[in-house]
Amino acid sequence: MDRSAWFVYLYYQPLDRWYFLPGTGVGGATQYRVSMTYSANKVNFYIDKNGAGESYAQAKIVRIVTSSQQAGGRAATGAHPLPDIDFADYEAVRKYYQLPR
């Protein structure tokens, strides 16, 4: 869990659009945040909301294993940096890492 970068996305089917978390959902009326815990040898994710909430068709969590990190979750200097792509854009991440749809 610690040596990974985690990216969370929600898919809103009526607009065929992915929303990057933490952030606002469709229409900007609800603020979402993500937290996680580690227990029983697995990572558990929680999505909390402030607002009414919307109905999403699916959620995706992308894990990128890193070689090392500094305190605060930042990649350590000299470590293998993340690629220069927009991680807020799920389709860009999916294409770069050749993930299934």
C-alpha positions as a Markdown table, in Angstrom:
| # | Residue | x | y | z |
|---|---|---|---|---|
| 1 | Met | 0.0 | 0.0 | 0.0 |
| 2 | Asp | 2.7 | 2.5 | 1.0 |
| 3 | Arg | 4.9 | 2.0 | -2.1 |
| 4 | Ser | 2.0 | 2.7 | -4.5 |
| 5 | Ala | 0.3 | 5.6 | -6.1 |
| 6 | Trp | -3.5 | 5.2 | -6.1 |
| 7 | Phe | -6.0 | 6.9 | -8.4 |
| 8 | Val | -9.7 | 6.6 | -8.0 |
| 9 | Tyr | -12.4 | 7.4 | -10.7 |
| 10 | Leu | -16.2 | 7.3 | -10.9 |
| 11 | Tyr | -18.0 | 6.7 | -14.2 |
| 12 | Tyr | -21.2 | 8.6 | -15.0 |
| 13 | Gln | -22.8 | 6.7 | -17.8 |
| 14 | Pro | -25.3 | 9.3 | -19.1 |
| 15 | Leu | -22.5 | 11.6 | -20.1 |
| 16 | Asp | -19.9 | 8.9 | -20.8 |
| 17 | Arg | -17.6 | 10.7 | -18.4 |
| 18 | Trp | -15.1 | 9.7 | -15.7 |
| 19 | Tyr | -14.7 | 11.8 | -12.5 |
| 20 | Phe | -11.4 | 11.9 | -10.7 |
| 21 | Leu | -11.5 | 11.6 | -6.9 |
| 22 | Pro | -11.0 | 13.5 | -4.6 |
| 23 | Gly | -13.1 | 16.2 | -6.3 |
| 24 | Thr | -16.6 | 17.1 | -7.3 |
| 25 | Gly | -19.0 | 14.8 | -9.1 |
| 26 | Val | -21.3 | 15.5 | -12.1 |
| 27 | Gly | -22.9 | 18.9 | -11.9 |
| 28 | Gly | -20.5 | 20.0 | -9.1 |
| 29 | Ala | -23.1 | 19.6 | -6.3 |
| 30 | Thr | -21.3 | 16.9 | -4.4 |
| 31 | Gln | -17.7 | 16.8 | -3.1 |
| 32 | Tyr | -16.1 | 13.4 | -2.9 |
| 33 | Arg | -13.1 | 12.2 | -0.9 |
| 34 | Val | -11.2 | 8.9 | -0.7 |
| 35 | Ser | -9.7 | 7.2 | 2.3 |
| 36 | Met | -8.1 | 3.8 | 2.7 |
| 37 | Thr | -7.1 | 1.3 | 5.3 |
| 38 | Tyr | -4.9 | -1.8 | 5.3 |
| 39 | Ser | -6.0 | -4.9 | 7.2 |
| 40 | Ala | -6.0 | -8.6 | 6.7 |
| 41 | Asn | -3.4 | -8.2 | 4.0 |
| 42 | Lys | -5.6 | -6.1 | 1.7 |
| 43 | Val | -6.3 | -2.4 | 1.0 |
| 44 | Asn | -9.9 | -1.2 | 1.7 |
| 45 | Phe | -11.1 | 2.0 | 0.0 |
| 46 | Tyr | -13.9 | 4.3 | 1.2 |
| 47 | Ile | -15.6 | 7.0 | -0.8 |
| 48 | Asp | -17.2 | 9.7 | 1.4 |
| 49 | Lys | -19.4 | 12.5 | 0.1 |
| 50 | Asn | -20.5 | 15.9 | 1.1 |
| 51 | Gly | -23.8 | 16.6 | -0.7 |
| 52 | Ala | -26.7 | 14.7 | -2.1 |
| 53 | Gly | -24.6 | 12.3 | -4.3 |
| 54 | Glu | -25.2 | 11.0 | -7.7 |
| 55 | Ser | -25.6 | 7.5 | -9.2 |
| 56 | Tyr | -22.5 | 6.2 | -10.9 |
| 57 | Ala | -22.3 | 3.1 | -13.1 |
| 58 | Gln | -18.8 | 2.0 | -11.9 |
| 59 | Ala | -15.7 | 2.9 | -9.9 |
| 60 | Lys | -12.1 | 2.2 | -10.9 |
| 61 | Ile | -9.0 | 2.2 | -8.8 |
| 62 | Val | -5.7 | 2.3 | -10.5 |
| 63 | Arg | -2.6 | 1.2 | -8.6 |
| 64 | Ile | 0.9 | 2.1 | -9.8 |
| 65 | Val | 3.7 | 0.5 | -7.8 |
| 66 | Thr | 6.6 | 2.8 | -7.1 |
| 67 | Ser | 10.1 | 2.0 | -6.2 |
| 68 | Ser | 10.2 | 4.4 | -3.2 |
| 69 | Gln | 8.4 | 7.3 | -1.6 |
| 70 | Gln | 9.1 | 10.1 | 0.8 |
| 71 | Ala | 7.0 | 11.0 | 3.8 |
| 72 | Gly | 3.7 | 12.5 | 2.7 |
| 73 | Gly | 3.3 | 10.1 | -0.2 |
| 74 | Arg | 5.5 | 12.0 | -2.7 |
| 75 | Ala | 7.8 | 10.1 | -5.0 |
| 76 | Ala | 11.4 | 10.2 | -3.7 |
| 77 | Thr | 14.0 | 12.1 | -5.6 |
| 78 | Gly | 15.8 | 9.8 | -8.0 |
| 79 | Ala | 13.0 | 7.2 | -7.9 |
| 80 | His | 11.2 | 6.2 | -11.0 |
| 81 | Pro | 8.8 | 9.1 | -11.6 |
| 82 | Leu | 5.3 | 8.7 | -12.8 |
| 83 | Pro | 4.8 | 9.3 | -16.5 |
| 84 | Asp | 3.9 | 12.8 | -17.7 |
| 85 | Ile | 0.2 | 12.1 | -18.3 |
| 86 | Asp | -2.9 | 13.7 | -16.8 |
| 87 | Phe | -3.8 | 11.4 | -14.0 |
| 88 | Ala | -7.1 | 13.2 | -13.5 |
| 89 | Asp | -8.1 | 11.8 | -17.0 |
| 90 | Tyr | -9.0 | 8.2 | -16.7 |
| 91 | Glu | -8.9 | 7.6 | -20.4 |
| 92 | Ala | -5.3 | 8.9 | -20.6 |
| 93 | Val | -4.3 | 6.6 | -17.8 |
| 94 | Arg | -6.1 | 3.7 | -19.3 |
| 95 | Lys | -4.5 | 4.2 | -22.7 |
| 96 | Tyr | -1.0 | 4.7 | -21.3 |
| 97 | Tyr | -1.1 | 1.6 | -19.1 |
| 98 | Gln | -3.1 | -0.4 | -21.7 |
| 99 | Leu | -5.9 | -1.1 | -19.2 |
| 100 | Pro | -9.2 | -2.8 | -20.3 |
| 101 | Arg | -12.3 | -0.6 | -20.7 |
